[in-house]
Amino acid sequence: MVAPGKPRWRWRWRHRWFVPAFVTLAGREFYFPALISVWHVEPHGVDALQGECKGTRWRWHIHHWRIQWNVLQRWRRRLLTRCAWCGGRDTKSDPVNCSVNGILRPRVKTRWWQSESAIAHGDCSSVEHAHRLCLCENPGLSHGDYGQCAFCGKFRAWRHVPTIPDRYLASLPEGSRIPAGKQEWLKVEWAKVRAEREAASEGDTHV
């Protein structure tokens, strides 16, 4: 809906080469996704801020471009890509768009007719992460307060203390998703964890 006082017909043109993805016409909003994405790939795999193209106008380096066809990528994801955790399909309401790339599940480049690797549903990504998390009471981490545990072989981030949601998700069978009856409970528990971390962070700043 158009806000009171706003023009009924609106077209925002901010740049001569820019067309907005969201356009409001006659009170209705339409979405026009990008057809292609142009990526500048620095030669020899060097970071763009450190490589030979540093300080130059990369738009003129046509030989460094990598063109991504967004429409084809969306169709590939919808028809071919499967969740790396549960094996489910990509849908509009349940997209497979979260990377689960890591040491135990490295992402590899696949053929265009194959499923993308190391990519999962949003909730599957949370469950997969919990299964990789070290839950030991007294872990033997490789870097003191983070790294790989010498006892369980799993990993823990810097100063991370396993939470109630972490332990619950880790208890789910491998390849399973979060039950519908537990989703609201998890949201409440995650909110408590965020509030505790924010309070602890504020306490550290006042010390």
C-alpha positions in Angstrom: 0.0 0.0 0.0 1.1 3.6 -0.7 1.5 5.8 2.4 -0.8 8.9 2.6 0.6 11.8 0.8 2.9 9.8 -1.4 2.5 9.8 -5.2 0.5 6.9 -6.6 2.9 6.4 -9.5 6.5 6.3 -8.4 9.7 5.4 -10.3 13.0 6.0 -8.6 15.9 6.5 -10.9 19.0 7.1 -8.9 21.6 6.3 -11.6 21.5 6.1 -15.3 22.7 2.5 -15.1 20.5 1.6 -12.2 17.0 0.3 -12.2 15.4 -0.4 -8.8 14.4 -4.0 -8.0 11.2 -2.8 -6.2 8.9 -0.5 -8.2 5.6 0.8 -7.0 3.0 1.2 -9.7 -0.6 2.2 -9.1 -0.3 1.3 -5.4 1.2 -2.1 -6.0 4.8 -3.1 -5.5 6.5 -5.2 -8.1 9.8 -7.0 -7.8 12.2 -7.2 -10.7 15.2 -9.3 -9.8 18.6 -8.8 -11.5 19.1 -10.9 -14.6 22.9 -11.1 -14.2 25.6 -10.3 -11.7 29.1 -9.3 -12.8 31.9 -10.3 -10.5 35.5 -9.0 -10.8 37.8 -11.9 -10.2 41.3 -10.7 -9.2 44.1 -12.6 -11.1 45.9 -15.4 -9.4 43.4 -15.6 -6.6 44.8 -12.5 -4.8 42.7 -10.2 -2.7 41.3 -7.3 -4.6 42.8 -4.8 -2.2 46.3 -6.2 -2.6 46.5 -7.5 -6.2 47.7 -6.0 -9.4 44.3 -4.2 -10.0 44.6 -2.3 -6.8 43.6 1.4 -7.3 42.3 0.9 -10.8 38.8 1.0 -12.3 37.9 -2.7 -12.2 34.9 -2.0 -14.5 37.2 -1.8 -17.5 38.9 -5.1 -16.7 36.5 -7.1 -18.9 38.9 -10.0 -19.1 38.6 -10.4 -15.3 34.8 -10.5 -15.3 32.8 -13.5 -14.2 29.2 -13.3 -15.3 26.7 -15.0 -13.1 23.3 -15.7 -14.7 20.9 -15.2 -11.8 17.9 -16.7 -13.5 19.7 -19.9 -14.4 21.1 -20.1 -10.9 17.6 -19.8 -9.4 16.3 -22.5 -11.7 19.3 -24.7 -10.9 18.7 -24.2 -7.2 15.0 -24.9 -7.5 15.3 -28.0 -9.7 18.6 -29.6 -8.8 20.0 -28.3 -5.5 19.3 -30.4 -2.4 19.9 -29.6 1.2 23.3 -30.9 2.4 21.8 -31.9 5.8 18.3 -33.3 5.2 18.3 -33.8 1.4 15.2 -31.7 1.0 14.3 -29.4 -2.0 14.5 -25.7 -2.4 11.1 -24.0 -2.3 10.0 -20.3 -2.2 8.9 -20.7 1.4 11.7 -23.0 2.5 14.8 -21.9 0.5 18.1 -23.8 0.5 20.5 -20.8 0.8 22.7 -21.2 3.9 26.3 -22.2 3.5 27.5 -25.0 5.8 31.0 -24.9 4.4 33.7 -26.0 6.8 36.5 -28.4 7.5 34.3 -31.4 7.9 32.0 -30.4 5.0 34.1 -28.5 2.4 32.4 -26.8 -0.5 33.4 -28.1 -3.9 32.6 -26.8 -7.3 30.1 -29.0 -9.1 28.8 -29.3 -12.7 25.9 -27.1 -13.7 23.6 -30.2 -13.8 24.5 -31.2 -10.3 23.4 -30.0 -6.9 25.4 -27.2 -5.2 27.5 -28.6 -2.4 27.6 -27.6 1.3 24.3 -25.5 1.2 21.3 -26.1 3.4 18.0 -24.8 4.7 18.2 -22.2 7.4 17.1 -24.5 10.3 19.1 -27.4 8.9 22.2 -25.1 9.1 21.6 -24.6 12.8 21.2 -28.3 13.5 24.3 -29.1 11.4 26.3 -26.5 13.3 25.2 -27.9 16.6 26.4 -31.4 15.5 29.9 -29.9 14.8 30.0 -28.2 18.2 32.1 -29.5 21.0 29.8 -30.1 24.1 32.5 -31.4 26.5 32.3 -30.1 30.0 36.1 -29.8 30.2 37.3 -29.7 26.5 40.8 -30.0 25.4 40.8 -27.3 22.7 43.7 -27.0 20.4 44.1 -23.2 21.0 43.3 -22.9 24.6 39.8 -21.4 24.5 38.9 -22.3 20.9 39.7 -24.8 18.2 39.3 -28.6 17.9 38.7 -30.7 20.9 41.2 -33.5 21.6 38.5 -35.6 23.2 35.5 -35.5 20.9 37.2 -34.2 17.7 34.6 -31.4 17.3 35.1 -27.7 17.3 34.3 -24.7 19.5 34.5 -21.0 18.7 36.4 -18.5 20.8 35.1 -18.4 24.3 31.8 -20.0 23.3 29.9 -21.8 26.0 27.4 -24.4 24.8 23.8 -23.2 25.4 20.5 -25.0 26.0 19.6 -24.7 22.3 23.0 -26.0 21.2 22.6 -29.1 23.3 19.0 -29.7 22.1 19.9 -29.3 18.4 22.9 -31.6 18.9 20.6 -34.3 20.3 18.5 -34.4 17.1 19.3 -37.3 14.8 21.7 -36.6 12.0 19.8 -35.4 8.9 16.7 -34.4 10.8 15.1 -31.0 11.0 13.7 -28.9 13.9 10.3 -30.2 14.9 7.5 -27.7 14.4 6.5 -27.9 18.1 10.0 -26.8 19.2 10.5 -23.8 17.0 8.8 -21.3 19.2 10.5 -22.7 22.3 13.9 -22.3 20.5 13.1 -18.7 19.5 12.5 -17.9 23.2 15.7 -19.6 24.3 17.7 -17.9 21.6 16.3 -14.6 22.7 17.4 -15.3 26.3 20.9 -16.2 25.1 21.1 -12.9 23.1 20.0 -10.9 26.1 22.6 -12.6 28.4 25.4 -11.9 25.9 24.3 -8.3 25.4 24.2 -7.8 29.2 27.7 -9.4 29.6 29.0 -7.2 26.7 27.7 -4.0 28.4 29.2 -5.1 31.7 32.6 -5.6 30.0 32.5 -2.1 28.5 31.9 -0.5 31.9 34.8 -2.2 33.6 
